[in-house]
Amino acid sequence: MTGALGPRLLERGEDHLLFALGTRRATIRLARAFAEALAVGDLLVLSGDLGMGKTFFTRALCRALGVPSEIAVTSPTFTLVSELEGRFPIVHADLYRLGDPDELDHLGLRDRRADALLVVEWGEPHVSALGGDAIHLALELHADQRQARVWSEGRSSRWPAVRARLLAAGRPVSDPS
């Protein structure tokens, strides 16, 4: 998974990782690495400008988790929440249009963490209300290069396992392949 088309590790810290995503294939491979590390109860918060690939990443993650290709994985921008079934239940939420923080309670997302992986686009302001302990993935553009910054928020005991799996997927910046 670390060939020329995979994610390229740019920065490695105890509390964060930074990858270059030169191709869509690199994004797919990063999603596959996440799929090997994430579990029921995890909260993955995705951020990035419109069009940066949050839903593309989520689709790749869901495919890697066993959601069949005949099931559409699209942004739940207007429905707010989509429920998918792979190796385990996946709840995909898009909170971009969430008007009032009280609306979050009505969606029941915090409770769903007990039996599903929760993947939330535009969830940064709501991490605490979603139960905290989040893994963050920020998709960014720097000097015309797509990058993925990954870090943990809260006491997440899952961060070491996620970090180790992602490190195994990313080839170092000095790797010429």
C-alpha positions as YAML, in Angstrom:
chain: A
units: angstrom
residues:
- id: 1
  name: MET
  ca: [0.00, 0.00, 0.00]
- id: 2
  name: THR
  ca: [2.99, 2.29, 0.03]
- id: 3
  name: GLY
  ca: [3.77, 2.46, -3.69]
- id: 4
  name: ALA
  ca: [4.06, 5.59, -5.80]
- id: 5
  name: LEU
  ca: [0.31, 6.08, -5.80]
- id: 6
  name: GLY
  ca: [-0.10, 5.86, -2.02]
- id: 7
  name: PRO
  ca: [-0.20, 8.67, 0.53]
- id: 8
  name: ARG
  ca: [3.21, 10.26, 1.13]
- id: 9
  name: LEU
  ca: [4.14, 11.02, 4.73]
- id: 10
  name: LEU
  ca: [5.26, 14.64, 5.04]
- id: 11
  name: GLU
  ca: [5.24, 15.12, 8.80]
- id: 12
  name: ARG
  ca: [5.16, 12.73, 11.73]
- id: 13
  name: GLY
  ca: [4.45, 13.84, 15.28]
- id: 14
  name: GLU
  ca: [3.18, 12.01, 18.34]
- id: 15
  name: ASP
  ca: [-0.02, 14.04, 18.16]
- id: 16
  name: HIS
  ca: [-0.47, 14.40, 14.39]
- id: 17
  name: LEU
  ca: [0.41, 13.10, 10.94]
- id: 18
  name: LEU
  ca: [0.53, 14.97, 7.62]
- id: 19
  name: PHE
  ca: [0.24, 13.23, 4.25]
- id: 20
  name: ALA
  ca: [0.50, 14.42, 0.66]
- id: 21
  name: LEU
  ca: [-2.32, 13.05, -1.47]
- id: 22
  name: GLY
  ca: [-1.03, 13.43, -5.01]
- id: 23
  name: THR
  ca: [-3.76, 11.34, -6.61]
- id: 24
  name: ARG
  ca: [-7.27, 10.08, -5.99]
- id: 25
  name: ARG
  ca: [-5.66, 6.66, -5.56]
- id: 26
  name: ALA
  ca: [-3.60, 8.03, -2.66]
- id: 27
  name: THR
  ca: [-6.83, 9.21, -1.01]
- id: 28
  name: ILE
  ca: [-8.37, 5.76, -1.52]
- id: 29
  name: ARG
  ca: [-5.32, 4.10, 0.00]
- id: 30
  name: LEU
  ca: [-5.43, 6.42, 3.00]
- id: 31
  name: ALA
  ca: [-9.12, 5.55, 3.44]
- id: 32
  name: ARG
  ca: [-8.23, 1.84, 3.31]
- id: 33
  name: ALA
  ca: [-5.64, 2.36, 6.05]
- id: 34
  name: PHE
  ca: [-8.27, 4.12, 8.17]
- id: 35
  name: ALA
  ca: [-10.67, 1.21, 7.53]
- id: 36
  name: GLU
  ca: [-8.13, -1.23, 8.96]
- id: 37
  name: ALA
  ca: [-7.81, 0.84, 12.14]
- id: 38
  name: LEU
  ca: [-11.29, 2.25, 12.89]
- id: 39
  name: ALA
  ca: [-13.91, 0.40, 14.92]
- id: 40
  name: VAL
  ca: [-17.40, 0.67, 16.34]
- id: 41
  name: GLY
  ca: [-17.49, 3.57, 18.79]
- id: 42
  name: ASP
  ca: [-14.96, 5.69, 16.93]
- id: 43
  name: LEU
  ca: [-15.72, 9.24, 15.86]
- id: 44
  name: LEU
  ca: [-13.98, 10.39, 12.66]
- id: 45
  name: VAL
  ca: [-14.44, 14.12, 12.02]
- id: 46
  name: LEU
  ca: [-13.74, 15.32, 8.48]
- id: 47
  name: SER
  ca: [-12.99, 18.92, 7.65]
- id: 48
  name: GLY
  ca: [-11.90, 20.88, 4.62]
- id: 49
  name: ASP
  ca: [-13.25, 23.41, 2.19]
- id: 50
  name: LEU
  ca: [-16.12, 22.54, -0.13]
- id: 51
  name: GLY
  ca: [-14.91, 20.22, -2.86]
- id: 52
  name: MET
  ca: [-11.79, 19.04, -1.01]
- id: 53
  name: GLY
  ca: [-12.87, 15.40, -1.07]
- id: 54
  name: LYS
  ca: [-14.55, 14.69, 2.27]
- id: 55
  name: THR
  ca: [-17.34, 12.67, 0.64]
- id: 56
  name: PHE
  ca: [-14.91, 11.01, -1.79]
- id: 57
  name: PHE
  ca: [-12.83, 9.91, 1.20]
- id: 58
  name: THR
  ca: [-15.95, 8.69, 3.03]
- id: 59
  name: ARG
  ca: [-17.04, 6.67, -0.02]
- id: 60
  name: ALA
  ca: [-13.59, 5.04, -0.22]
- id: 61
  name: LEU
  ca: [-13.68, 4.34, 3.53]
- id: 62
  name: CYS
  ca: [-17.12, 2.76, 3.28]
- id: 63
  name: ARG
  ca: [-16.06, 0.57, 0.33]
- id: 64
  name: ALA
  ca: [-13.01, -0.56, 2.32]
- id: 65
  name: LEU
  ca: [-15.34, -1.39, 5.21]
- id: 66
  name: GLY
  ca: [-17.45, -3.60, 2.98]
- id: 67
  name: VAL
  ca: [-20.31, -1.36, 1.86]
- id: 68
  name: PRO
  ca: [-21.29, -2.85, -1.53]
- id: 69
  name: SER
  ca: [-20.66, -0.76, -4.65]
- id: 70
  name: GLU
  ca: [-24.36, -0.89, -5.53]
- id: 71
  name: ILE
  ca: [-25.06, 1.21, -2.42]
- id: 72
  name: ALA
  ca: [-24.59, 4.92, -3.12]
- id: 73
  name: VAL
  ca: [-22.38, 6.73, -0.65]
- id: 74
  name: THR
  ca: [-23.19, 10.40, -1.11]
- id: 75
  name: SER
  ca: [-23.02, 13.44, 1.10]
- id: 76
  name: PRO
  ca: [-26.06, 13.62, 3.37]
- id: 77
  name: THR
  ca: [-26.04, 17.41, 3.03]
- id: 78
  name: PHE
  ca: [-29.84, 17.73, 3.08]
- id: 79
  name: THR
  ca: [-30.82, 14.58, 4.97]
- id: 80
  name: LEU
  ca: [-28.00, 15.19, 7.50]
- id: 81
  name: VAL
  ca: [-27.50, 11.47, 8.26]
- id: 82
  name: SER
  ca: [-27.05, 8.28, 6.22]
- id: 83
  name: GLU
  ca: [-26.78, 4.84, 7.74]
- id: 84
  name: LEU
  ca: [-24.72, 2.22, 5.94]
- id: 85
  name: GLU
  ca: [-23.86, -1.39, 6.64]
- id: 86
  name: GLY
  ca: [-20.39, -2.81, 6.08]
- id: 87
  name: ARG
  ca: [-18.35, -5.03, 8.38]
- id: 88
  name: PHE
  ca: [-20.15, -3.04, 11.06]
- id: 89
  name: PRO
  ca: [-22.69, -0.18, 11.00]
- id: 90
  name: ILE
  ca: [-21.46, 3.18, 9.71]
- id: 91
  name: VAL
  ca: [-23.29, 6.44, 10.36]
- id: 92
  name: HIS
  ca: [-22.28, 9.21, 7.94]
- id: 93
  name: ALA
  ca: [-23.40, 12.71, 8.92]
- id: 94
  name: ASP
  ca: [-22.95, 16.09, 7.28]
- id: 95
  name: LEU
  ca: [-23.51, 18.92, 9.76]
- id: 96
  name: TYR
  ca: [-22.83, 21.78, 7.34]
- id: 97
  name: ARG
  ca: [-26.47, 22.86, 7.33]
- id: 98
  name: LEU
  ca: [-27.08, 22.31, 11.03]
- id: 99
  name: GLY
  ca: [-28.72, 25.52, 12.20]
- id: 100
  name: ASP
  ca: [-29.03, 25.18, 15.95]
- id: 101
  name: PRO
  ca: [-26.76, 23.01, 18.11]
- id: 102
  name: ASP
  ca: [-29.93, 21.65, 19.78]
- id: 103
  name: GLU
  ca: [-30.74, 19.96, 16.45]
- id: 104
  name: LEU
  ca: [-27.78, 17.67, 17.07]
- id: 105
  name: ASP
  ca: [-29.59, 16.03, 20.00]
- id: 106
  name: HIS
  ca: [-32.54, 15.17, 17.77]
- id: 107
  name: LEU
  ca: [-30.26, 13.35, 15.32]
- id: 108
  name: GLY
  ca: [-29.17, 10.90, 18.04]
- id: 109
  name: LEU
  ca: [-25.60, 10.72, 16.77]
- id: 110
  name: ARG
  ca: [-23.95, 10.53, 20.18]
- id: 111
  name: ASP
  ca: [-26.03, 7.47, 21.05]
- id: 112
  name: ARG
  ca: [-25.15, 5.78, 17.74]
- id: 113
  name: ARG
  ca: [-21.48, 5.65, 18.73]
- id: 114
  name: ALA
  ca: [-22.35, 2.69, 20.94]
- id: 115
  name: ASP
  ca: [-23.09, 0.50, 17.91]
- id: 116
  name: ALA
  ca: [-21.53, 2.19, 14.87]
- id: 117
  name: LEU
  ca: [-18.57, 4.04, 13.44]
- id: 118
  name: LEU
  ca: [-19.53, 7.72, 13.25]
- id: 119
  name: VAL
  ca: [-18.09, 9.67, 10.29]
- id: 120
  name: VAL
  ca: [-19.00, 13.35, 10.47]
- id: 121
  name: GLU
  ca: [-18.34, 16.02, 7.87]
- id: 122
  name: TRP
  ca: [-18.28, 19.58, 9.23]
- id: 123
  name: GLY
  ca: [-18.33, 18.23, 12.79]
- id: 124
  name: GLU
  ca: [-15.51, 20.27, 14.36]
- id: 125
  name: PRO
  ca: [-17.77, 22.54, 16.46]
- id: 126
  name: HIS
  ca: [-19.76, 19.55, 17.71]
- id: 127
  name: VAL
  ca: [-17.08, 17.10, 18.88]
- id: 128
  name: SER
  ca: [-17.95, 17.51, 22.55]
- id: 129
  name: ALA
  ca: [-21.68, 17.04, 21.91]
- id: 130
  name: LEU
  ca: [-20.83, 13.91, 19.88]
- id: 131
  name: GLY
  ca: [-19.03, 12.38, 22.85]
- id: 132
  name: GLY
  ca: [-15.52, 13.77, 22.34]
- id: 133
  name: ASP
  ca: [-12.51, 11.54, 21.75]
- id: 134
  name: ALA
  ca: [-12.38, 12.16, 18.02]
- id: 135
  name: ILE
  ca: [-9.92, 11.33, 15.28]
- id: 136
  name: HIS
  ca: [-9.74, 14.30, 12.89]
- id: 137
  name: LEU
  ca: [-8.93, 14.28, 9.19]
- id: 138
  name: ALA
  ca: [-8.52, 17.71, 7.60]
- id: 139
  name: LEU
  ca: [-8.23, 17.77, 3.81]
- id: 140
  name: GLU
  ca: [-6.31, 20.86, 2.74]
- id: 141
  name: LEU
  ca: [-4.66, 22.43, -0.27]
- id: 142
  name: HIS
  ca: [-1.13, 23.85, 0.18]
- id: 143
  name: ALA
  ca: [0.81, 25.19, -2.81]
- id: 144
  name: ASP
  ca: [-1.40, 23.19, -5.19]
- id: 145
  name: GLN
  ca: [-0.78, 20.00, -3.24]
- id: 146
  name: ARG
  ca: [-3.65, 18.13, -1.59]
- id: 147
  name: GLN
  ca: [-2.78, 17.17, 1.96]
- id: 148
  name: ALA
  ca: [-4.40, 15.24, 4.78]
- id: 149
  name: ARG
  ca: [-3.70, 16.26, 8.36]
- id: 150
  name: VAL
  ca: [-4.70, 13.69, 10.97]
- id: 151
  name: TRP
  ca: [-4.82, 14.16, 14.75]
- id: 152
  name: SER
  ca: [-6.64, 13.07, 17.86]
- id: 153
  name: GLU
  ca: [-8.81, 15.14, 20.17]
- id: 154
  name: GLY
  ca: [-9.58, 14.13, 23.71]
- id: 155
  name: ARG
  ca: [-8.28, 11.12, 25.55]
- id: 156
  name: SER
  ca: [-8.78, 8.80, 22.56]
- id: 157
  name: SER
  ca: [-7.22, 5.51, 23.54]
- id: 158
  name: ARG
  ca: [-7.65, 4.55, 19.87]
- id: 159
  name: TRP
  ca: [-5.15, 7.13, 18.56]
- id: 160
  name: PRO
  ca: [-2.01, 4.94, 18.95]
- id: 161
  name: ALA
  ca: [-3.54, 2.12, 16.87]
- id: 162
  name: VAL
  ca: [-4.91, 4.48, 14.22]
- id: 163
  name: ARG
  ca: [-1.61, 6.38, 14.07]
- id: 164
  name: ALA
  ca: [0.41, 3.17, 13.71]
- id: 165
  name: ARG
  ca: [-1.79, 1.89, 10.87]
- id: 166
  name: LEU
  ca: [-1.62, 5.21, 9.02]
- id: 167
  name: LEU
  ca: [2.16, 5.36, 9.42]
- id: 168
  name: ALA
  ca: [2.40, 1.91, 7.86]
- id: 169
  name: ALA
  ca: [0.37, 3.16, 4.86]
- id: 170
  name: GLY
  ca: [2.36, 6.35, 4.19]
- id: 171
  name: ARG
  ca: [5.72, 6.25, 2.52]
- id: 172
  name: PRO
  ca: [8.25, 8.81, 3.80]
- id: 173
  name: VAL
  ca: [8.73, 12.01, 1.82]
- id: 174
  name: SER
  ca: [12.28, 10.93, 0.95]
- id: 175
  name: ASP
  ca: [10.99, 7.75, -0.76]
- id: 176
  name: PRO
  ca: [11.51, 8.37, -4.51]
- id: 177
  name: SER
  ca: [9.02, 5.71, -5.67]
...
